[in-house]
Amino acid sequence: GPYSGLVATVGGSVSQHAVSMGSGTFETSATPVVALEVIDGRGRTIRTNRPEKPYLRAYGPDLTGLFLGDCGTLGVKARIVLKTIARPTHVGACSFAFDDFPRLLAALDAVAARQVACEILGLDPEILK
């Protein structure tokens, strides 16, 4: 979910294409959206992609995708149907410090190549100032 944490909503998350924990493996929060019910500015309900049909976002017009990442400008998400994913069997975390940015990038590259983590990131203190 997004970095707004406990006050985050699913509707807000998919309206922003939020990225956070899980995005390294599962992409943005909008990726698993199968169908929506959206209330437009006139109070009408718009229903997109029926969930009982095959999930084929890559083919043809994507009415659901139109409302994802819209920041709520096209309507309020009243109902969201999501694909589910399996819960990981193991979860853990660790943190490391590096003397310079090239060493950080080398470590991130090595971890990504071995596919031992679904989330890896690095923060450059010079950029954060």
N, C-alpha and C positions, 0 to 999 in steps of 0.2 A: 504493500500500500504506500501511499504518499507519506511525506515527512510530517504531515499534520497529526499523525499518530492517533490518539484516542478520539479525536474529534473528526477524523476523516470519515467520509461516507463512500460507499461503492459508487453512487451516482457522480459524486464530485471527482472521484478517482478516474473513472472512465471518461468524464468530460474533459479532463486535463491530460489524458494519455500518461498518467502518473507512472514514474519509474522509482523503484526502491528495491527493497529486499525481494529477491525472486526474479527481478528483471533480467539478470544475466543469463538465466536459463529459460525463463518463460516469457520474455519480452515485456511490453508495456501492460498496464492493467486493462487496457481496452482489447488486447489480443484475444482473450477467451470469451468475449461477448458474442453470444449466439443470436439473441433477439432482445428487443426493447419494446417497452410501452412508453411513449413520450407524450407529455401534455404540452401542446403548442401555446402560443401567445393568446389564442382565442378560446382556449379551454378544450379544444378537441383532442381526442386520444388518437395517436398514430401508433400502429402496431407494425413492427418490422419482422422479417424472417421468422417464420413459424419454427419453433424448436424441434418439431417432430420431423421436419425435412432434413436431408443430409446437410452437414455443415460444409458449405462450399463457398467461402467468402471470396476466393480468387476468381470465381467465374461470374460474369455478368454484372449488372448494376448492384451496388451494395448499399441499400437504404439504411441498414444498421450502421455501417461505417460512416455515413453522412453525419450521424449524431455523436460519433465518438471523437473526442478532441475538440468539440465545438465550444467548450467553456460555458455551456448552458445557454448559448445565444439562440439556439434553434428550438429549445424546449427543455422542460424539466423531466428527468428520467424517473418515471413512476415505478417501473418494474424492469429488472434486468435478468436475463437468463444467461448463465455462465457455463462453460465447459468445466468439468472438475478435473483435478490433477491428483495423482497419488501423493500421499504424505511421505516425505523422505523417511527412510528407516534410521538414518543417523543425522544428527545435527550437532555442529560444534563451531567454535569461533576461535580465532587467534589474531594477534596483532604483532607487527614487526616494525622496526625503525631502520632506515638506511641512511648512509652518510651522504648520498647524492642521488639525484634523479635518475641517471643512467642505471645505477644498481637497482633502484626501485622498479624501473621498467623491465629489466632483465628478470627479476624475481616474478613479476606479474606474468611475463611471457612464459616462464617455466611452469608456473602453476596452471595457466590456461592450457598449455600444450599437454599436460598430464591429465587434464579434466578431473582433478580431485576436488574441485570446489565449484559451486554454482554461482558464487558471488566473490569477486575480487575487486578491490579498488585501491587507489593510492591518492594521497593528498600531498601536494607540494606546498610546504609552508611559505615559500616565496609568493605564490599566487594568492594565498589566503590572507596576506597582510593588507 
